[in-house]
Amino acid sequence: VPFFFPVAAPRPPLSHFAAGPASMATPSHAHGLPLVPLRTLLLALPLLSLILLLTLHLPPRHHPAPPAPLILPTPLRTTAAAAQPKPKADPSSSSSPSPTTLSHVVFGVASSRRTLPLRLPLLRLWLHPPARAFLFLDAPPRAASVPANLHLRVSRDASRFPYSYRKGLPSAVRVARIAKELLLELRQQQQHQSPPPRWLVLADDDTAFVLPNLLHTLSKYDWHEPWYLGAPSESAAQNVWHGFNMAYGGGGIAISWPLAARLARVLDSCIIRYPHLYGSDSRIYACLAELGVELTHEPGFHQVRSTFMGIYLDF
């Protein structure tokens, strides 16, 4: 880098200076600029070059950016809504669903002409209005006094359906078809039904229910959806032999009404495909499995066999 410095004027001859001390007081100036010693300039030149190089090659300083403001996450609306208790439905509102009562439950009970006199005392014990039941027999009954909410019916002939379980009871086919015959019965009485059914409960004539507990269990489920409720047997050997994933009829089987209507439409054709199964509950389970509905285990549908009374106690 070129540097320009003032250069001292040539010395005049010695004779140009006046003799004596006064003539040597201060040096002269050339062109009005002060004279700089050459040695000082030579020593300062490397330092100035180094400073210039560092200035050109150092990266520019960046001031740190201010920290971003802290933004707190907004809670999800669905989470907040789920954490709050749901408001109770207003009974006076017509749009709110009405609670399930015993008037919405229909019992389909399997019995026979021989066992009916023995089971009537038990049926009177737990079947109280407004609960209603349809009891299906294999033959017309003898004269008997039955409660007004217990309707006796004779099952249709089921001999055309195959049954091949060795040492089994062919009456299992008749009992399984109660799910269809009951719906056909109520469909004919549809104009007289108030309120319409929501649940179909299948049971044997030696099954007893505690109705408030049963109603509490059914109220936990949306009856519009396909629900198949029940429990396995109290016998581990029976579960191993017949299956752990089906509801056993001795403890009762609850089916939501829309699912029961679907089951009734396919029940006869489904039964034909399963002649090798043992009981009616096995056939109900197989046909519901074909519809894609699995068992929802409700421990309230338990079975306690009483050897001194020969009945099942449920709930």
Contacts in CASP RR format, 6 or more apart in sequence:
PFRMAT RR
TARGET T0000
AUTHOR 0000-0000-0000
METHOD contacts of the structure
MODEL  1
VPFFFPVAAPRPPLSHFAAGPASMATPSHAHGLPLVPLRTLLLALPLLSL
ILLLTLHLPPRHHPAPPAPLILPTPLRTTAAAAQPKPKADPSSSSSPSPT
TLSHVVFGVASSRRTLPLRLPLLRLWLHPPARAFLFLDAPPRAASVPANL
HLRVSRDASRFPYSYRKGLPSAVRVARIAKELLLELRQQQQHQSPPPRWL
VLADDDTAFVLPNLLHTLSKYDWHEPWYLGAPSESAAQNVWHGFNMAYGG
GGIAISWPLAARLARVLDSCIIRYPHLYGSDSRIYACLAELGVELTHEPG
FHQVRSTFMGIYLDF
1 49 0 8 1.000
1 52 0 8 1.000
3 41 0 8 1.000
3 45 0 8 1.000
5 36 0 8 1.000
5 41 0 8 1.000
6 30 0 8 1.000
6 31 0 8 1.000
6 33 0 8 1.000
6 34 0 8 1.000
6 35 0 8 1.000
6 36 0 8 1.000
7 30 0 8 1.000
8 30 0 8 1.000
8 35 0 8 1.000
9 28 0 8 1.000
9 30 0 8 1.000
17 23 0 8 1.000
17 24 0 8 1.000
27 35 0 8 1.000
29 35 0 8 1.000
89 96 0 8 1.000
89 97 0 8 1.000
90 96 0 8 1.000
98 195 0 8 1.000
99 219 0 8 1.000
100 198 0 8 1.000
100 199 0 8 1.000
100 215 0 8 1.000
100 218 0 8 1.000
100 219 0 8 1.000
100 223 0 8 1.000
101 130 0 8 1.000
101 195 0 8 1.000
101 215 0 8 1.000
102 130 0 8 1.000
102 131 0 8 1.000
102 211 0 8 1.000
102 215 0 8 1.000
103 130 0 8 1.000
103 195 0 8 1.000
104 195 0 8 1.000
104 196 0 8 1.000
104 197 0 8 1.000
104 198 0 8 1.000
104 199 0 8 1.000
104 223 0 8 1.000
105 131 0 8 1.000
105 197 0 8 1.000
105 198 0 8 1.000
105 199 0 8 1.000
105 201 0 8 1.000
105 214 0 8 1.000
105 215 0 8 1.000
105 218 0 8 1.000
106 132 0 8 1.000
106 133 0 8 1.000
106 134 0 8 1.000
106 182 0 8 1.000
106 186 0 8 1.000
106 197 0 8 1.000
106 199 0 8 1.000
106 200 0 8 1.000
106 201 0 8 1.000
107 127 0 8 1.000
107 131 0 8 1.000
107 132 0 8 1.000
107 133 0 8 1.000
107 134 0 8 1.000
107 201 0 8 1.000
107 202 0 8 1.000
107 203 0 8 1.000
108 133 0 8 1.000
108 134 0 8 1.000
108 135 0 8 1.000
108 136 0 8 1.000
108 178 0 8 1.000
108 182 0 8 1.000
108 200 0 8 1.000
108 201 0 8 1.000
108 202 0 8 1.000
108 203 0 8 1.000
109 123 0 8 1.000
109 133 0 8 1.000
109 134 0 8 1.000
109 135 0 8 1.000
109 136 0 8 1.000
109 202 0 8 1.000
109 203 0 8 1.000
109 204 0 8 1.000
109 205 0 8 1.000
109 207 0 8 1.000
110 136 0 8 1.000
110 175 0 8 1.000
110 178 0 8 1.000
110 202 0 8 1.000
110 203 0 8 1.000
110 204 0 8 1.000
110 205 0 8 1.000
110 280 0 8 1.000
111 119 0 8 1.000
111 135 0 8 1.000
111 136 0 8 1.000
111 137 0 8 1.000
111 204 0 8 1.000
111 205 0 8 1.000
112 137 0 8 1.000
112 138 0 8 1.000
112 139 0 8 1.000
112 171 0 8 1.000
112 205 0 8 1.000
113 137 0 8 1.000
113 138 0 8 1.000
113 139 0 8 1.000
113 140 0 8 1.000
113 141 0 8 1.000
113 142 0 8 1.000
115 205 0 8 1.000
115 206 0 8 1.000
116 135 0 8 1.000
116 137 0 8 1.000
116 141 0 8 1.000
116 144 0 8 1.000
116 205 0 8 1.000
117 142 0 8 1.000
117 144 0 8 1.000
119 205 0 8 1.000
119 206 0 8 1.000
120 144 0 8 1.000
120 146 0 8 1.000
122 205 0 8 1.000
122 206 0 8 1.000
122 208 0 8 1.000
122 311 0 8 1.000
123 133 0 8 1.000
123 135 0 8 1.000
123 146 0 8 1.000
123 147 0 8 1.000
123 150 0 8 1.000
123 205 0 8 1.000
124 147 0 8 1.000
125 208 0 8 1.000
126 208 0 8 1.000
126 209 0 8 1.000
126 210 0 8 1.000
126 211 0 8 1.000
127 133 0 8 1.000
127 147 0 8 1.000
127 149 0 8 1.000
127 150 0 8 1.000
128 149 0 8 1.000
128 211 0 8 1.000
129 148 0 8 1.000
129 149 0 8 1.000
130 149 0 8 1.000
131 149 0 8 1.000
131 211 0 8 1.000
132 149 0 8 1.000
132 150 0 8 1.000
132 151 0 8 1.000
133 149 0 8 1.000
133 150 0 8 1.000
133 151 0 8 1.000
134 151 0 8 1.000
134 153 0 8 1.000
134 178 0 8 1.000
134 182 0 8 1.000
134 185 0 8 1.000
135 146 0 8 1.000
135 150 0 8 1.000
135 151 0 8 1.000
135 152 0 8 1.000
135 153 0 8 1.000
135 205 0 8 1.000
136 153 0 8 1.000
136 154 0 8 1.000
136 155 0 8 1.000
136 174 0 8 1.000
136 175 0 8 1.000
136 178 0 8 1.000
136 181 0 8 1.000
136 182 0 8 1.000
137 152 0 8 1.000
137 153 0 8 1.000
137 154 0 8 1.000
137 155 0 8 1.000
138 154 0 8 1.000
138 155 0 8 1.000
138 171 0 8 1.000
138 174 0 8 1.000
139 154 0 8 1.000
140 154 0 8 1.000
141 152 0 8 1.000
146 152 0 8 1.000
153 181 0 8 1.000
153 185 0 8 1.000
155 174 0 8 1.000
155 177 0 8 1.000
155 178 0 8 1.000
155 181 0 8 1.000
156 177 0 8 1.000
156 181 0 8 1.000
158 170 0 8 1.000
158 173 0 8 1.000
158 174 0 8 1.000
158 177 0 8 1.000
159 170 0 8 1.000
161 173 0 8 1.000
161 268 0 8 1.000
161 271 0 8 1.000
161 272 0 8 1.000
161 275 0 8 1.000
162 272 0 8 1.000
162 275 0 8 1.000
163 170 0 8 1.000
163 172 0 8 1.000
163 173 0 8 1.000
163 275 0 8 1.000
164 275 0 8 1.000
164 276 0 8 1.000
165 172 0 8 1.000
165 275 0 8 1.000
165 276 0 8 1.000
165 277 0 8 1.000
165 278 0 8 1.000
165 279 0 8 1.000
168 278 0 8 1.000
168 279 0 8 1.000
169 279 0 8 1.000
172 277 0 8 1.000
172 278 0 8 1.000
172 279 0 8 1.000
172 280 0 8 1.000
172 282 0 8 1.000
172 283 0 8 1.000
173 271 0 8 1.000
173 280 0 8 1.000
173 283 0 8 1.000
174 280 0 8 1.000
175 279 0 8 1.000
175 280 0 8 1.000
176 267 0 8 1.000
176 271 0 8 1.000
176 279 0 8 1.000
176 280 0 8 1.000
176 281 0 8 1.000
176 283 0 8 1.000
176 284 0 8 1.000
177 267 0 8 1.000
177 268 0 8 1.000
177 271 0 8 1.000
178 202 0 8 1.000
178 280 0 8 1.000
179 200 0 8 1.000
179 202 0 8 1.000
179 255 0 8 1.000
179 260 0 8 1.000
179 263 0 8 1.000
179 264 0 8 1.000
179 267 0 8 1.000
179 284 0 8 1.000
180 263 0 8 1.000
180 264 0 8 1.000
180 267 0 8 1.000
180 268 0 8 1.000
182 200 0 8 1.000
183 200 0 8 1.000
183 260 0 8 1.000
183 261 0 8 1.000
183 264 0 8 1.000
184 264 0 8 1.000
186 193 0 8 1.000
186 197 0 8 1.000
190 196 0 8 1.000
196 257 0 8 1.000
197 257 0 8 1.000
198 218 0 8 1.000
198 223 0 8 1.000
198 256 0 8 1.000
198 257 0 8 1.000
199 218 0 8 1.000
199 223 0 8 1.000
199 254 0 8 1.000
199 255 0 8 1.000
199 256 0 8 1.000
199 257 0 8 1.000
200 254 0 8 1.000
200 255 0 8 1.000
200 256 0 8 1.000
200 257 0 8 1.000
200 260 0 8 1.000
201 209 0 8 1.000
201 214 0 8 1.000
201 252 0 8 1.000
201 253 0 8 1.000
201 254 0 8 1.000
201 255 0 8 1.000
202 249 0 8 1.000
202 252 0 8 1.000
202 253 0 8 1.000
202 255 0 8 1.000
202 284 0 8 1.000
203 209 0 8 1.000
203 249 0 8 1.000
203 250 0 8 1.000
203 251 0 8 1.000
203 252 0 8 1.000
203 253 0 8 1.000
203 314 0 8 1.000
204 249 0 8 1.000
204 250 0 8 1.000
204 252 0 8 1.000
204 312 0 8 1.000
206 250 0 8 1.000
206 310 0 8 1.000
206 311 0 8 1.000
206 312 0 8 1.000
207 249 0 8 1.000
207 250 0 8 1.000
207 251 0 8 1.000
207 252 0 8 1.000
207 311 0 8 1.000
207 312 0 8 1.000
207 314 0 8 1.000
208 311 0 8 1.000
208 312 0 8 1.000
208 313 0 8 1.000
208 314 0 8 1.000
209 314 0 8 1.000
209 315 0 8 1.000
210 314 0 8 1.000
210 315 0 8 1.000
213 300 0 8 1.000
213 315 0 8 1.000
214 254 0 8 1.000
214 314 0 8 1.000
214 315 0 8 1.000
217 229 0 8 1.000
217 254 0 8 1.000
217 298 0 8 1.000
217 300 0 8 1.000
217 315 0 8 1.000
218 229 0 8 1.000
218 254 0 8 1.000
221 227 0 8 1.000
221 229 0 8 1.000
221 256 0 8 1.000
221 296 0 8 1.000
223 256 0 8 1.000
223 257 0 8 1.000
223 258 0 8 1.000
224 256 0 8 1.000
224 258 0 8 1.000
225 256 0 8 1.000
225 258 0 8 1.000
226 256 0 8 1.000
226 258 0 8 1.000
226 259 0 8 1.000
226 262 0 8 1.000
226 291 0 8 1.000
226 293 0 8 1.000
227 254 0 8 1.000
227 255 0 8 1.000
227 256 0 8 1.000
227 259 0 8 1.000
227 293 0 8 1.000
227 296 0 8 1.000
228 247 0 8 1.000
228 253 0 8 1.000
228 254 0 8 1.000
228 255 0 8 1.000
228 259 0 8 1.000
228 288 0 8 1.000
228 293 0 8 1.000
228 294 0 8 1.000
228 295 0 8 1.000
228 296 0 8 1.000
229 247 0 8 1.000
229 253 0 8 1.000
229 254 0 8 1.000
229 255 0 8 1.000
229 295 0 8 1.000
229 296 0 8 1.000
229 298 0 8 1.000
229 301 0 8 1.000
230 247 0 8 1.000
230 248 0 8 1.000
230 251 0 8 1.000
230 252 0 8 1.000
230 253 0 8 1.000
230 254 0 8 1.000
230 295 0 8 1.000
230 296 0 8 1.000
230 297 0 8 1.000
230 298 0 8 1.000
230 300 0 8 1.000
230 301 0 8 1.000
231 247 0 8 1.000
231 248 0 8 1.000
231 251 0 8 1.000
231 297 0 8 1.000
231 298 0 8 1.000
231 299 0 8 1.000
231 300 0 8 1.000
231 301 0 8 1.000
231 302 0 8 1.000
231 303 0 8 1.000
232 239 0 8 1.000
232 243 0 8 1.000
232 244 0 8 1.000
232 245 0 8 1.000
232 246 0 8 1.000
232 247 0 8 1.000
232 248 0 8 1.000
232 297 0 8 1.000
233 239 0 8 1.000
233 242 0 8 1.000
233 248 0 8 1.000
233 303 0 8 1.000
234 302 0 8 1.000
234 303 0 8 1.000
234 304 0 8 1.000
234 305 0 8 1.000
238 248 0 8 1.000
242 248 0 8 1.000
242 278 0 8 1.000
242 279 0 8 1.000
242 282 0 8 1.000
245 285 0 8 1.000
245 294 0 8 1.000
245 295 0 8 1.000
246 281 0 8 1.000
246 282 0 8 1.000
246 284 0 8 1.000
246 285 0 8 1.000
246 295 0 8 1.000
247 253 0 8 1.000
247 281 0 8 1.000
247 284 0 8 1.000
247 285 0 8 1.000
247 295 0 8 1.000
247 301 0 8 1.000
248 281 0 8 1.000
248 303 0 8 1.000
249 280 0 8 1.000
249 281 0 8 1.000
250 281 0 8 1.000
250 303 0 8 1.000
250 312 0 8 1.000
250 314 0 8 1.000
251 301 0 8 1.000
251 302 0 8 1.000
251 303 0 8 1.000
251 312 0 8 1.000
251 314 0 8 1.000
252 301 0 8 1.000
252 314 0 8 1.000
253 281 0 8 1.000
253 284 0 8 1.000
253 301 0 8 1.000
254 298 0 8 1.000
254 301 0 8 1.000
255 263 0 8 1.000
255 288 0 8 1.000
259 288 0 8 1.000
259 291 0 8 1.000
259 293 0 8 1.000
262 291 0 8 1.000
263 284 0 8 1.000
263 287 0 8 1.000
263 288 0 8 1.000
263 291 0 8 1.000
266 287 0 8 1.000
266 290 0 8 1.000
266 291 0 8 1.000
267 287 0 8 1.000
270 283 0 8 1.000
270 286 0 8 1.000
270 287 0 8 1.000
270 290 0 8 1.000
271 283 0 8 1.000
271 287 0 8 1.000
273 286 0 8 1.000
274 282 0 8 1.000
274 283 0 8 1.000
274 286 0 8 1.000
274 287 0 8 1.000
277 283 0 8 1.000
277 286 0 8 1.000
285 295 0 8 1.000
288 294 0 8 1.000
300 314 0 8 1.000
300 315 0 8 1.000
301 314 0 8 1.000
301 315 0 8 1.000
302 314 0 8 1.000
302 315 0 8 1.000
303 312 0 8 1.000
303 313 0 8 1.000
303 314 0 8 1.000
304 312 0 8 1.000
304 313 0 8 1.000
305 312 0 8 1.000
306 312 0 8 1.000
306 313 0 8 1.000
END
